Amino acid sequence: MDFGKIALTREQLDLWDSASEFYDTYATEAVYDEERRSGSGYSDTLHKALGERGWITPTWRPEEGGAGLDAVSVRILELEMERRGVPDITFGTTHLVLTLVEASGSDALTRKVLPGVASGDIRMCLGYTEPDGGSDLAAVRTRAQRTEDGGWVVNGAKMFTTGAHNCQYTILVTRTDPDVPKHRGITLFLVPLDISGVEIRPIHTVGGERTNAVFYDDVRIDDDHRLGPVNGGWGTLSIALKQEHGQYEATGLNEISGGMVYAKPLRSLLWHATRWARTPGVDGTVPFDDPRVRALLSEIVIDLEIIRAAPGSMGRILGSDRLVQRSAELLDMIGAEAILSHDGAGALEGGIFEWAHRYAQGTAIYGGTTDIARNIVAQHTLGLPRPPKLD
């Protein structure tokens, strides 16, 4: 691993300036206010503006709707987006599904979807979890059955389809053969969300996010919307699951840890806590002068490096665990002012400490629970046997 500094070219420095100016223009207070109100994880104006610059798919060629950027330039865009803390959940799920569409979609489907993804007109979400399925994705009950014309009819329900109300398509995990072992009877589809039989109902979380329950009642789709082989969906789905859990080989400047998605709010907490610590209080004292304050901030810095270095599911566990732990410790250290929400008089740093503590609690279940991640580490990293089934 090369820890040397990267010397940025003039073009890369100009890009960074351009990205900063872009977010000054489009990441307005109105965008953040709307996100605090709705929890949607998406700004239409911002997303479309990213598409106009080719920054949704920045490595694609300009004629494909991208910007033709190198790995360092892409990382610059990622860091600027992270620094601004813009709503990006739908941006992220769109990229996860895009990986599957590119790898397994039909020619007709890719021609229909890819240009719209690049422009920002098409967004996509994840139709995985079911009301009674928990984290066992292979226990899917949503049924897809063949029709006489070669298409499919879908019936079932999905929970926690975050961003469905922002999106045009969802990846849908379905059961197409109930008579074979559960991992072998699964087929994936990319289903339009604006067709007859699809109903989206909002669910609001304690962390202030909006997710959705989505119901499918005799939804008819063409076979062109299938991703991968019939009954071979588990293998197809593994592409997206490895991407989501950070279980892939890093290339260029990619971060391999499955915990970086939760390290981002922890890093933001560190930035804000450091600014608070360096600001004199009403009595003139500076919190940073207290060795206990310096110790906690230093521990968070170390946490972030550990999370970054821990690959796959190990990083996912650490990312969530440390965010839950440190958000609580920061509340204790800062005191009563830290529990004020954004709209509370005297809220510190825009209320981020109160928000982060609420948000942190849900991270233990997002994208598969930390318990599932621990089983993955035990079985696939440490080589331990599966736990015995209880009668």
C-alpha positions in Angstrom: 0.0 0.0 0.0 1.4 3.4 -1.0 0.9 6.0 1.7 2.7 8.7 -0.3 1.0 12.0 -1.2 -0.7 12.3 -4.6 0.5 15.3 -6.6 -2.6 16.7 -8.2 -2.4 18.0 -11.8 -3.6 21.4 -12.8 -6.7 19.8 -14.3 -7.5 18.0 -11.1 -7.1 21.1 -9.0 -9.4 23.0 -11.4 -11.9 20.2 -11.1 -11.8 20.5 -7.3 -12.5 24.2 -7.6 -15.3 23.5 -10.0 -16.8 20.9 -7.7 -16.6 23.4 -4.7 -18.4 26.1 -6.8 -21.0 23.6 -7.9 -22.0 22.6 -4.4 -21.9 26.3 -3.3 -24.6 26.8 -6.0 -26.7 23.7 -5.6 -26.2 22.5 -2.0 -28.4 25.3 -0.7 -29.9 25.6 2.7 -33.2 24.8 1.1 -31.8 21.4 0.1 -30.8 20.6 3.6 -34.1 22.0 5.1 -36.0 19.7 2.7 -33.9 16.7 3.7 -34.5 17.4 7.4 -38.2 17.7 6.7 -38.7 14.7 4.4 -35.7 12.4 5.1 -35.8 11.4 1.4 -32.1 11.2 0.8 -32.5 12.9 -2.5 -32.6 16.4 -4.1 -34.0 16.5 -7.6 -32.4 19.8 -8.5 -29.0 18.7 -7.2 -29.2 15.3 -8.8 -30.1 16.6 -12.3 -27.4 19.2 -12.1 -24.9 16.4 -11.4 -26.2 14.6 -14.5 -25.7 17.7 -16.6 -22.0 17.7 -15.8 -21.6 14.0 -16.3 -20.8 13.6 -12.6 -23.4 10.8 -11.9 -21.3 8.4 -14.0 -18.0 10.4 -14.1 -15.9 7.6 -15.6 -18.1 7.1 -18.6 -17.1 8.8 -21.8 -18.9 12.2 -22.5 -20.8 10.6 -25.4 -22.2 8.1 -22.9 -23.3 10.9 -20.6 -20.2 10.8 -18.3 -17.2 13.1 -17.9 -14.4 10.8 -18.8 -12.6 11.3 -15.5 -9.7 9.4 -14.0 -9.7 7.7 -10.6 -8.2 10.6 -8.7 -10.7 13.1 -10.2 -13.6 10.8 -9.3 -12.2 10.6 -5.7 -12.1 14.4 -5.6 -15.8 14.5 -6.5 -16.6 11.9 -3.9 -14.8 13.7 -1.2 -16.5 17.0 -2.0 -19.9 15.4 -1.9 -19.1 13.8 1.4 -17.7 17.0 2.9 -20.9 18.8 2.0 -23.1 16.1 3.4 -25.7 16.4 0.6 -28.6 13.9 0.4 -27.2 11.0 -1.5 -29.1 7.8 -0.6 -30.8 7.5 -3.9 -27.5 8.4 -5.7 -26.0 5.4 -3.9 -28.7 2.8 -4.5 -28.8 3.9 -8.2 -25.2 3.0 -8.5 -25.6 -0.4 -6.7 -28.4 -1.4 -9.1 -26.5 0.0 -12.1 -23.7 -2.5 -11.4 -26.3 -5.3 -11.9 -27.9 -3.8 -14.9 -24.5 -3.4 -16.7 -23.5 -7.0 -15.8 -26.8 -8.9 -16.3 -29.3 -6.7 -18.1 -30.5 -7.4 -21.7 -29.4 -5.2 -24.5 -32.9 -3.7 -24.7 -32.9 -2.9 -21.0 -29.4 -1.3 -20.9 -30.3 0.9 -23.9 -33.4 2.0 -22.1 -31.9 2.6 -18.7 -28.2 3.6 -18.9 -28.6 7.0 -20.7 -31.3 8.1 -18.2 -29.1 7.1 -15.2 -26.3 9.3 -16.6 -28.6 12.2 -17.1 -30.2 11.9 -13.7 -33.7 11.2 -15.2 -33.6 7.5 -14.0 -33.0 6.5 -10.4 -33.1 3.0 -9.0 -33.6 1.4 -5.6 -33.3 -2.0 -3.8 -36.3 -4.3 -3.4 -34.8 -6.9 -1.1 -36.4 -7.2 2.4 -39.9 -8.7 2.9 -42.3 -8.0 5.8 -41.7 -11.4 7.4 -38.3 -12.2 5.9 -35.9 -10.3 8.2 -32.3 -10.5 7.0 -32.7 -13.9 5.3 -32.8 -12.6 1.7 -33.0 -16.2 0.3 -36.4 -16.7 2.1 -38.1 -14.5 -0.5 -41.8 -15.1 -1.0 -42.6 -12.5 -3.6 -43.7 -14.6 -6.6 -43.0 -14.1 -10.3 -44.8 -16.5 -12.6 -44.5 -16.9 -16.4 -47.3 -15.7 -18.6 -48.4 -17.2 -21.9 -46.8 -14.4 -23.9 -43.4 -15.0 -22.2 -43.6 -12.2 -19.7 -44.1 -12.3 -16.0 -46.7 -11.4 -13.4 -45.4 -10.5 -9.9 -47.3 -10.6 -6.6 -45.8 -9.8 -3.2 -44.5 -7.1 -0.9 -41.2 -5.5 0.0 -40.2 -3.5 3.1 -37.5 -0.8 3.6 -37.3 0.0 -0.1 -35.6 3.3 0.6 -35.9 5.9 -2.2 -38.8 4.1 -4.0 -40.7 7.4 -4.1 -37.7 9.0 -5.9 -37.1 6.2 -8.3 -38.3 4.9 -11.7 -37.1 1.3 -11.2 -36.4 -1.1 -8.4 -34.4 -4.3 -8.5 -36.8 -7.0 -7.3 -35.8 -10.3 -5.8 -38.5 -12.9 -6.6 -39.3 -16.6 -6.1 -39.8 -18.3 -9.4 -39.6 -21.9 -8.4 -40.9 -22.8 -4.9 -40.0 -26.5 -5.3 -36.2 -26.3 -5.3 -33.8 -25.3 -2.5 -34.4 -21.7 -1.6 -31.1 -20.3 -3.1 -31.9 -22.0 -6.5 -35.4 -20.7 -7.2 -34.7 -17.0 -7.2 -34.9 -14.6 -10.2 -34.1 -10.9 -10.3 -36.0 -8.3 -12.3 -35.7 -4.5 -12.8 -39.3 -3.4 -12.3 -40.7 0.0 -13.3 -42.4 1.7 -10.3 -44.9 3.7 -12.3 -46.9 0.7 -13.7 -50.3 -0.7 -12.7 -50.3 -2.8 -9.6 -47.4 -1.1 -7.8 -48.2 0.8 -4.6 -45.7 2.7 -2.5 -46.4 3.5 1.2 -44.1 5.7 3.3 -42.3 4.5 6.5 -40.5 7.1 8.7 -37.6 6.0 10.9 -36.4 7.3 14.3 -33.3 8.5 12.4 -35.5 10.9 10.4 -35.2 9.0 7.2 -38.0 8.0 4.9 -38.1 4.5 3.6 -41.1 2.6 2.0 -43.2 -0.5 1.9 -43.9 -1.4 -1.8 -46.7 -3.8 -2.8 -47.0 -5.7 -6.1 -50.5 -6.8 -7.1 -50.5 -8.7 -10.5 -47.7 -6.5 -11.8 -46.9 -7.5 -15.4 -43.4 -7.0 -16.9 -41.7 -8.2 -20.0 -38.9 -10.7 -19.9 -36.5 -8.0 -21.1 -36.6 -6.7 -17.5 -35.1 -9.9 -16.1 -31.5 -9.6 -14.7 -29.6 -12.8 -15.2 -30.9 -16.4 -15.7 -34.2 -17.7 -14.5 -33.7 -19.3 -11.1 -30.1 -18.1 -11.1 -30.8 -14.9 -9.2 -28.8 -15.7 -6.2 -25.6 -15.7 -8.2 -26.6 -12.5 -10.0 -27.5 -10.8 -6.7 -24.1 -11.6 -5.2 -22.6 -8.9 -7.4 -24.7 -6.2 -5.7 -24.3 -7.7 -2.3 -20.5 -7.8 -2.5 -20.6 -4.2 -3.6 -22.9 -3.1 -0.8 -20.9 -5.0 1.8 -17.5 -3.9 0.6 -16.5 -7.5 -0.4 -14.7 -6.7 -3.6 -11.2 -6.2 -4.8 -10.2 -2.5 -4.5 -9.1 -0.8 -7.7 -7.6 2.6 -8.0 -8.7 4.7 -5.0 -11.7 2.6 -4.1 -12.2 2.0 -0.4 -12.7 -1.7 0.3 -14.2 -1.4 3.8 -17.9 -2.2 4.1 -18.1 0.3 7.0 -17.2 3.4 5.1 -20.9 4.3 4.6 -21.1 4.6 8.4 -17.7 6.1 8.8 -18.9 9.1 6.8 -21.3 10.3 9.5 -18.7 9.5 12.1 -16.1 11.6 10.2 -18.6 14.4 10.0 -19.2 14.1 13.7 -15.4 14.4 14.2 -15.3 17.6 12.1 -18.1 19.2 14.0 -16.9 18.1 17.4 -13.5 19.4 16.7 -14.9 22.8 15.7 -17.0 22.8 18.9 -13.9 21.9 21.0 -11.9 24.8 19.6 -14.7 27.4 20.2 -14.5 29.2 23.6 -17.5 28.8 25.8 -19.4 31.6 27.5 -17.0 31.4 30.4 -14.0 31.7 28.1 -12.8 28.1 28.5 -11.9 26.1 25.4 -13.1 22.5 25.5 -10.0 21.3 23.6 -7.9 22.2 26.6 -9.5 19.4 28.5 -7.4 16.2 28.1 -10.6 14.1 28.2 -11.9 16.0 25.1 -8.7 15.5 23.2 -8.6 11.8 24.2 -12.1 11.2 22.8 -11.5 13.0 19.6 -8.2 11.1 19.1 -10.0 7.8 19.7 -12.5 8.7 16.9 -9.6 9.5 14.6 -8.2 6.0 15.3 -11.6 4.5 14.9 -11.9 5.9 11.4 -8.5 4.5 10.3 -9.4 1.1 11.8 -12.7 1.1 9.9 -11.0 2.1 6.7 -8.5 -0.7 7.0 -11.0 -3.4 7.9 -12.2 -5.1 4.7 -15.8 -6.2 3.9 -18.1 -7.3 6.7 -15.4 -6.6 9.3 -15.5 -2.9 8.4 -19.3 -3.0 8.2 -19.5 -4.2 11.9 -16.9 -1.7 13.1 -18.5 1.2 11.2 -21.9 0.7 12.8 -20.6 -0.2 16.3 -18.3 2.8 16.5 -20.9 5.2 15.2 -23.4 4.0 17.9 -20.7 4.2 20.6 -19.1 7.5 19.7 -22.3 9.4 19.0 -23.5 8.5 22.6 -20.1 9.5 24.1 -20.1 12.8 22.3 -23.6 13.6 23.8 -22.3 12.8 27.2 -19.1 14.8 26.8 -20.7 17.9 25.3 -23.8 18.0 27.5 -27.3 19.2 27.3 -26.7 21.5 24.3 -25.8 18.5 22.2 -29.3 16.9 22.5 -31.0 19.9 20.9 -32.3 19.2 17.4 -31.6 21.5 14.4 -34.6 23.7 15.1 -33.9 24.0 18.8 -32.7 27.3 20.2 -29.0 27.1 20.9 -28.4 23.8 19.0 -24.8 23.1 18.5 -23.4 22.6 15.0 -26.8 22.6 13.4 -28.0 19.8 15.7 -25.8 17.2 14.2 -25.0 15.5 17.5 -28.7 14.9 18.3 -29.3 13.7 14.7 -26.3 11.4 14.6 -27.3 9.6 17.8 -30.8 8.9 16.4 -29.4 7.8 13.0 -26.7 5.6 14.5 -29.2 3.2 16.1 -30.6 2.0 12.7 -27.2 1.3 11.2 -27.0 -2.0 13.0 -29.8 -3.4 10.7 -29.2 -1.5 7.4 -27.9 -3.6 4.5 -28.1 -6.8 6.5 -27.7 -6.7 10.3 -24.4 -6.6 12.1 -25.3 -10.1 13.4 -25.4 -11.3 9.8 -22.1 -9.6 9.1 -20.6 -11.4 12.1 -21.7 -14.7 10.7 -20.2 -13.9 7.4 -16.8 -13.1 9.1 -17.0 -16.3 11.1 -17.8 -18.6 8.2 -16.1 -17.0 5.2 -13.1 -15.2 6.8 -12.3 -17.4 9.9 -13.5 -20.7 8.3 -15.7 -21.6 11.3 -18.6 -24.0 10.8 -22.2 -22.9 10.5 -24.1 -22.8 13.8 -26.3 -25.8 14.4 -30.0 -25.4 13.6 -32.3 -25.5 16.6 -35.3 -27.9 16.5 
